[in-house]
């Protein structure tokens, strides 16, 4: 049973399914790839150059989640939408 708004009681019971889904699936996937890039020390692309992430911050932004990226050697915060993911390229075996 869920408490009615304004009752001040604790909410009990299952969380509605829609709360387990991100509001912006594309941004969510991008944020996950940024986190993986940081954990695996993979370069990302910013202003056409390969850079490495030193810090990520997630913030509530009007019902959505925004992410701020800090890159090695760059003191300024960068919006995550300006960062491109450097996808791993399989090297070809030469026979």
N, CA and C atoms as an extended XYZ file, in Angstrom:
285
Properties=species:S:1:pos:R:3:atomname:S:1:resname:S:1:resid:I:1 pbc="F F F"
N         0.844       -1.185        0.000 N   UNK     1
C         0.000        0.000        0.000 CA  UNK     1
C         0.884        1.241        0.000 C   UNK     1
N         0.556        2.174       -0.834 N   UNK     2
C         1.307        3.424       -0.914 CA  UNK     2
C         0.610        4.499       -0.089 C   UNK     2
N         1.388        5.359        0.549 N   UNK     3
C         0.831        6.487        1.289 CA  UNK     3
C         0.311        7.518        0.296 C   UNK     3
N        -0.775        8.141        0.637 N   UNK     4
C        -1.335        9.193       -0.209 CA  UNK     4
C        -0.515       10.470       -0.035 C   UNK     4
N        -0.424       11.282       -1.093 N   UNK     5
C         0.312       12.544       -0.958 CA  UNK     5
C        -0.213       13.364        0.207 C   UNK     5
N         0.680       13.915        0.983 N   UNK     6
C         0.302       14.752        2.103 CA  UNK     6
C         0.095       14.000        3.404 C   UNK     6
N         0.055       12.657        3.360 N   UNK     7
C        -0.139       11.884        4.581 CA  UNK     7
C         1.119       11.834        5.431 C   UNK     7
N         2.293       11.931        4.800 N   UNK     8
C         3.538       11.923        5.548 CA  UNK     8
C         3.977       10.539        5.989 C   UNK     8
N         3.238        9.506        5.626 N   UNK     9
C         3.598        8.151        6.022 CA  UNK     9
C         4.655        7.576        5.093 C   UNK     9
N         5.251        6.483        5.544 N   UNK    10
C         6.262        5.815        4.731 CA  UNK    10
C         5.590        5.120        3.551 C   UNK    10
N         6.275        5.137        2.428 N   UNK    11
C         5.761        4.464        1.245 CA  UNK    11
C         6.219        3.015        1.307 C   UNK    11
N         5.270        2.106        1.170 N   UNK    12
C         5.603        0.695        1.185 CA  UNK    12
C         5.099        0.058       -0.099 C   UNK    12
N         5.587       -1.128       -0.373 N   UNK    13
C         5.142       -1.839       -1.566 CA  UNK    13
C         6.118       -1.679       -2.699 C   UNK    13
N         5.815       -2.305       -3.818 N   UNK    14
C         6.742       -2.284       -4.951 CA  UNK    14
C         6.829       -0.908       -5.605 C   UNK    14
N         7.974       -0.641       -6.170 N   UNK    15
C         8.173        0.594       -6.919 CA  UNK    15
C         7.538        0.407       -8.292 C   UNK    15
N         6.749        1.354       -8.783 N   UNK    16
C         6.159        1.208      -10.116 CA  UNK    16
C         7.236        0.949      -11.167 C   UNK    16
N         6.940        0.088      -12.132 N   UNK    17
C         7.912       -0.326      -13.142 CA  UNK    17
C         8.531        0.825      -13.910 C   UNK    17
N         7.787        1.879      -14.181 N   UNK    18
C         8.328        2.974      -14.995 CA  UNK    18
C         9.470        3.712      -14.300 C   UNK    18
N         9.636        3.552      -12.994 N   UNK    19
C        10.737        4.205      -12.298 CA  UNK    19
C        12.053        3.473      -12.509 C   UNK    19
N        12.000        2.267      -13.050 N   UNK    20
C        13.213        1.519      -13.336 CA  UNK    20
C        13.737        1.804      -14.737 C   UNK    20
N        13.038        2.606      -15.491 N   UNK    21
C        13.434        2.952      -16.852 CA  UNK    21
C        14.001        4.367      -16.866 C   UNK    21
N        15.148        4.573      -17.514 N   UNK    22
C        15.676        5.942      -17.599 CA  UNK    22
C        14.772        6.823      -18.458 C   UNK    22
N        14.696        8.103      -18.104 N   UNK    23
C        13.884        9.051      -18.882 CA  UNK    23
C        14.423        9.238      -20.288 C   UNK    23
N        15.719        9.224      -20.432 N   UNK    24
C        16.372        9.437      -21.724 CA  UNK    24
C        17.347        8.285      -21.950 C   UNK    24
N        16.880        7.252      -22.634 N   UNK    25
C        17.662        6.034      -22.811 CA  UNK    25
C        18.975        6.292      -23.543 C   UNK    25
N        18.966        7.161      -24.546 N   UNK    26
C        20.194        7.451      -25.293 CA  UNK    26
C        21.237        8.124      -24.395 C   UNK    26
N        20.820        9.096      -23.590 N   UNK    27
C        21.747        9.764      -22.664 CA  UNK    27
C        22.248        8.775      -21.617 C   UNK    27
N        21.370        7.903      -21.145 N   UNK    28
C        21.751        6.883      -20.156 CA  UNK    28
C        22.851        5.982      -20.716 C   UNK    28
N        22.689        5.521      -21.935 N   UNK    29
C        23.702        4.666      -22.561 CA  UNK    29
C        25.021        5.416      -22.741 C   UNK    29
N        24.922        6.689      -23.130 N   UNK    30
C        26.128        7.501      -23.302 CA  UNK    30
C        26.866        7.652      -21.962 C   UNK    30
N        26.114        7.901      -20.891 N   UNK    31
C        26.709        8.036      -19.559 CA  UNK    31
C        27.390        6.732      -19.130 C   UNK    31
N        26.754        5.596      -19.416 N   UNK    32
C        27.367        4.312      -19.079 CA  UNK    32
C        28.665        4.101      -19.847 C   UNK    32
N        28.690        4.485      -21.120 N   UNK    33
C        29.911        4.349      -21.915 CA  UNK    33
C        31.009        5.284      -21.410 C   UNK    33
N        30.637        6.469      -20.951 N   UNK    34
C        31.629        7.375      -20.370 CA  UNK    34
C        32.223        6.767      -19.103 C   UNK    34
N        31.380        6.191      -18.265 N   UNK    35
C        31.861        5.562      -17.045 CA  UNK    35
C        32.788        4.388      -17.371 C   UNK    35
N        32.415        3.592      -18.362 N   UNK    36
C        33.260        2.471      -18.772 CA  UNK    36
C        34.594        2.976      -19.327 C   UNK    36
N        34.555        4.063      -20.094 N   UNK    37
C        35.789        4.641      -20.626 CA  UNK    37
C        36.708        5.080      -19.503 C   UNK    37
N        36.132        5.646      -18.450 N   UNK    38
C        36.938        6.076      -17.315 CA  UNK    38
C        37.527        4.865      -16.591 C   UNK    38
N        36.697        3.865      -16.320 N   UNK    39
C        37.152        2.680      -15.595 CA  UNK    39
C        38.226        1.911      -16.355 C   UNK    39
N        38.078        1.836      -17.676 N   UNK    40
C        39.005        1.047      -18.499 CA  UNK    40
C        40.141        1.887      -19.075 C   UNK    40
N        40.201        3.161      -18.689 N   UNK    41
C        41.237        4.078      -19.158 CA  UNK    41
C        41.290        4.131      -20.687 C   UNK    41
N        40.106        4.235      -21.281 N   UNK    42
C        40.001        4.364      -22.729 CA  UNK    42
C        39.844        5.833      -23.082 C   UNK    42
N        40.464        6.268      -24.165 N   UNK    43
C        40.314        7.676      -24.536 CA  UNK    43
C        38.910        7.975      -25.050 C   UNK    43
N        38.492        9.209      -24.846 N   UNK    44
C        37.274        9.741      -25.445 CA  UNK    44
C        37.705       10.875      -26.362 C   UNK    44
N        36.813       11.346      -27.205 N   UNK    45
C        37.165       12.401      -28.155 CA  UNK    45
C        36.473       13.696      -27.742 C   UNK    45
N        37.274       14.743      -27.581 N   UNK    46
C        36.762       16.085      -27.290 CA  UNK    46
C        37.522       17.065      -28.171 C   UNK    46
N        36.798       17.856      -28.923 N   UNK    47
C        37.369       18.829      -29.857 CA  UNK    47
C        38.367       18.162      -30.815 C   UNK    47
N        38.013       16.939      -31.235 N   UNK    48
C        38.814       16.231      -32.225 CA  UNK    48
C        40.068       15.560      -31.683 C   UNK    48
N        40.295       15.644      -30.381 N   UNK    49
C        41.494       15.053      -29.780 CA  UNK    49
C        41.132       13.954      -28.790 C   UNK    49
N        41.963       12.925      -28.740 N   UNK    50
C        41.780       11.883      -27.729 CA  UNK    50
C        42.154       12.447      -26.360 C   UNK    50
N        41.273       12.246      -25.394 N   UNK    51
C        41.464       12.732      -24.034 CA  UNK    51
C        41.095       11.622      -23.066 C   UNK    51
N        41.537       11.736      -21.822 N   UNK    52
C        41.188       10.761      -20.796 CA  UNK    52
C        40.367       11.430      -19.706 C   UNK    52
N        39.356       10.720      -19.235 N   UNK    53
C        38.460       11.237      -18.200 CA  UNK    53
C        39.115       11.081      -16.836 C   UNK    53
N        39.097       12.166      -16.054 N   UNK    54
C        39.598       12.088      -14.685 CA  UNK    54
C        38.461       12.093      -13.661 C   UNK    54
N        37.311       12.663      -14.033 N   UNK    55
C        36.198       12.738      -13.093 CA  UNK    55
C        34.884       12.861      -13.857 C   UNK    55
N        33.849       12.213      -13.340 N   UNK    56
C        32.486       12.341      -13.857 CA  UNK    56
C        31.579       12.724      -12.705 C   UNK    56
N        30.650       13.627      -12.953 N   UNK    57
C        29.640       13.937      -11.938 CA  UNK    57
C        28.269       13.846      -12.580 C   UNK    57
N        27.334       13.258      -11.859 N   UNK    58
C        25.950       13.160      -12.321 CA  UNK    58
C        25.101       14.121      -11.495 C   UNK    58
N        24.185       14.813      -12.172 N   UNK    59
C        23.368       15.828      -11.514 CA  UNK    59
C        21.921       15.708      -11.969 C   UNK    59
N        21.008       15.945      -11.048 N   UNK    60
C        19.594       16.024      -11.441 CA  UNK    60
C        19.409       17.328      -12.201 C   UNK    60
N        18.685       17.216      -13.311 N   UNK    61
C        18.530       18.377      -14.188 CA  UNK    61
C        17.108       18.399      -14.735 C   UNK    61
N        16.177       18.921      -13.936 N   UNK    62
C        14.793       19.029      -14.385 CA  UNK    62
C        14.133       17.696      -14.697 C   UNK    62
N        14.314       16.713      -13.860 N   UNK    63
C        13.701       15.414      -14.081 CA  UNK    63
C        14.574       14.463      -14.884 C   UNK    63
N        15.653       14.941      -15.386 N   UNK    64
C        16.601       14.099      -16.115 CA  UNK    64
C        17.930       14.114      -15.369 C   UNK    64
N        18.852       13.325      -15.844 N   UNK    65
C        20.192       13.298      -15.268 CA  UNK    65
C        21.158       13.867      -16.295 C   UNK    65
N        21.937       14.852      -15.882 N   UNK    66
C        22.988       15.376      -16.753 CA  UNK    66
C        24.316       14.923      -16.155 C   UNK    66
N        25.331       14.875      -16.997 N   UNK    67
C        26.637       14.449      -16.517 CA  UNK    67
C        27.673       15.474      -16.937 C   UNK    67
N        28.556       15.781      -16.011 N   UNK    68
C        29.660       16.688      -16.274 CA  UNK    68
C        30.935       15.873      -16.307 C   UNK    68
N        31.799       16.183      -17.271 N   UNK    69
C        33.035       15.433      -17.475 CA  UNK    69
C        34.220       16.363      -17.220 C   UNK    69
N        35.218       15.837      -16.533 N   UNK    70
C        36.489       16.539      -16.361 CA  UNK    70
C        37.555       15.686      -17.034 C   UNK    70
N        38.332       16.311      -17.894 N   UNK    71
C        39.362       15.608      -18.650 CA  UNK    71
C        40.745       15.926      -18.102 C   UNK    71
N        41.658       14.990      -18.256 N   UNK    72
C        43.037       15.175      -17.797 CA  UNK    72
C        43.628       16.409      -18.458 C   UNK    72
N        44.192       17.298      -17.653 N   UNK    73
C        44.845       18.498      -18.163 CA  UNK    73
C        43.912       19.634      -18.518 C   UNK    73
N        42.602       19.451      -18.318 N   UNK    74
C        41.628       20.509      -18.623 CA  UNK    74
C        40.912       20.895      -17.330 C   UNK    74
N        41.046       22.129      -16.890 N   UNK    75
C        40.448       22.517      -15.609 CA  UNK    75
C        38.934       22.751      -15.658 C   UNK    75
N        38.385       22.949      -16.859 N   UNK    76
C        36.971       23.311      -16.971 CA  UNK    76
C        36.063       22.090      -17.068 C   UNK    76
N        34.863       22.228      -16.526 N   UNK    77
C        33.834       21.196      -16.639 CA  UNK    77
C        33.295       21.188      -18.071 C   UNK    77
N        33.005       19.996      -18.573 N   UNK    78
C        32.518       19.838      -19.941 CA  UNK    78
C        31.227       19.035      -19.896 C   UNK    78
N        30.192       19.493      -20.587 N   UNK    79
C        28.946       18.750      -20.663 CA  UNK    79
C        29.188       17.435      -21.400 C   UNK    79
N        28.628       16.361      -20.887 N   UNK    80
C        28.884       15.037      -21.455 CA  UNK    80
C        28.435       14.916      -22.906 C   UNK    80
N        27.469       15.724      -23.320 N   UNK    81
C        26.986       15.640      -24.712 CA  UNK    81
C        28.049       16.097      -25.710 C   UNK    81
N        29.081       16.797      -25.234 N   UNK    82
C        30.152       17.269      -26.114 CA  UNK    82
C        31.284       16.247      -26.260 C   UNK    82
N        31.178       15.148      -25.540 N   UNK    83
C        32.216       14.116      -25.556 CA  UNK    83
C        31.753       12.966      -26.440 C   UNK    83
N        32.629       12.545      -27.339 N   UNK    84
C        32.332       11.369      -28.170 CA  UNK    84
C        33.103       10.182      -27.627 C   UNK    84
N        32.498        9.022      -27.766 N   UNK    85
C        33.117        7.786      -27.294 CA  UNK    85
C        34.043        7.252      -28.379 C   UNK    85
N        35.256        6.913      -27.970 N   UNK    86
C        36.238        6.298      -28.873 CA  UNK    86
C        35.994        4.796      -28.808 C   UNK    86
N        35.298        4.256      -29.800 N   UNK    87
C        35.000        2.826      -29.801 CA  UNK    87
C        36.262        2.033      -30.085 C   UNK    87
N        36.402        0.932      -29.372 N   UNK    88
C        37.569        0.064      -29.565 CA  UNK    88
C        37.524       -0.513      -30.977 C   UNK    88
N        38.645       -0.442      -31.654 N   UNK    89
C        38.735       -0.962      -33.009 CA  UNK    89
C        39.592       -2.213      -32.964 C   UNK    89
N        39.053       -3.281      -33.502 N   UNK    90
C        39.821       -4.514      -33.524 CA  UNK    90
C        40.916       -4.376      -34.582 C   UNK    90
N        42.098       -4.711      -34.165 N   UNK    91
C        43.209       -4.641      -35.109 CA  UNK    91
C        43.152       -5.849      -36.032 C   UNK    91
N        43.423       -5.607      -37.289 N   UNK    92
C        43.388       -6.702      -38.256 CA  UNK    92
C        44.689       -7.492      -38.174 C   UNK    92
N        44.517       -8.768      -38.252 N   UNK    93
C        45.696       -9.635      -38.286 CA  UNK    93
C        46.223       -9.662      -39.715 C   UNK    93
N        47.496       -9.460      -39.855 N   UNK    94
C        48.084       -9.536      -41.185 CA  UNK    94
C        48.688      -10.922      -41.376 C   UNK    94
N        48.331      -11.515      -42.470 N   UNK    95
C        48.811      -12.882      -42.727 CA  UNK    95
C        50.033      -12.847      -43.623 C   UNK    95
